[in-house]
Amino acid sequence: MVVRGRVQGVWYRKHTREKALELGLRGWVMNQPDGSVLVEAEGDPLALDALEAWCRQGPPKARVDALEITRGPVNGYQDFDVRR
């Protein structure tokens, strides 16, 4: 997922990781140079839907203007990390 809006500097990555772990998902989240946040997640389809719904809102100080979703192959991640 690519999340656009006011999503950097508002703890978006930290809260995304917490939500993903709560949902039992694996993958990572990372800030992008253009101000967006990139999320790669894998796991149960219903949990992925729940993470997508959460990402459309984000944490309290965020403002999500757009969410782009691309489906891809499973990579076999073991945890959910915040990348720099």
C-alpha positions in Angstrom: 0.0 0.0 0.0 1.1 3.5 -0.6 -0.5 6.0 1.8 -0.5 9.7 0.8 -1.4 12.7 2.9 -0.1 14.0 6.2 1.4 10.6 7.1 5.0 11.5 8.1 5.9 13.0 11.4 2.6 11.8 13.0 3.8 8.3 14.2 2.1 6.6 11.3 4.8 3.9 10.9 4.8 3.1 14.6 1.0 2.8 14.8 0.8 0.8 11.6 3.3 -1.7 13.0 1.3 -2.0 16.2 -2.0 -2.6 14.3 -0.3 -5.1 12.0 1.1 -7.1 14.9 -2.3 -7.0 16.6 -3.8 -8.5 13.5 -1.1 -11.1 13.2 0.4 -9.8 10.0 4.0 -9.8 8.8 5.8 -7.3 6.6 7.1 -3.8 7.0 6.3 0.0 6.8 8.6 2.7 5.6 8.6 6.5 4.9 9.2 7.5 1.2 11.1 10.5 0.0 8.0 12.0 -1.6 6.2 12.2 1.8 4.2 9.0 1.4 4.3 5.9 3.5 4.8 2.4 1.9 3.3 -0.6 3.7 4.0 -4.2 2.6 2.0 -6.7 4.6 1.1 -10.4 4.3 -1.1 -12.8 6.2 -4.8 -13.7 6.6 -6.9 -12.0 4.0 -9.4 -10.7 6.6 -6.6 -9.3 8.6 -5.2 -7.6 5.5 -8.6 -6.0 4.9 -8.7 -4.8 8.5 -5.2 -3.2 8.1 -6.3 -1.6 4.9 -9.3 -0.1 6.6 -7.1 1.2 9.5 -4.5 2.7 7.0 -7.3 4.7 5.4 -7.8 6.5 8.8 -4.3 6.2 10.3 -3.4 7.5 13.8 -5.1 10.6 15.3 -2.7 13.3 13.9 -2.6 11.8 10.4 -4.6 12.9 7.4 -4.9 10.2 4.7 -5.7 11.7 1.3 -5.2 8.5 -0.9 -4.4 4.9 -0.5 -3.1 2.9 -3.4 -3.1 -0.9 -3.2 -1.1 -3.4 -5.2 -1.4 -7.1 -4.6 1.8 -9.2 -5.0 3.4 -12.5 -4.1 4.0 -13.7 -0.5 7.5 -13.1 0.6 7.5 -15.0 3.8 8.3 -12.2 6.3 8.8 -13.4 9.9 7.8 -10.2 11.7 6.5 -6.7 11.0 9.2 -4.1 11.0 9.6 -0.3 10.7 12.1 0.4 8.0 14.1 3.6 7.7 
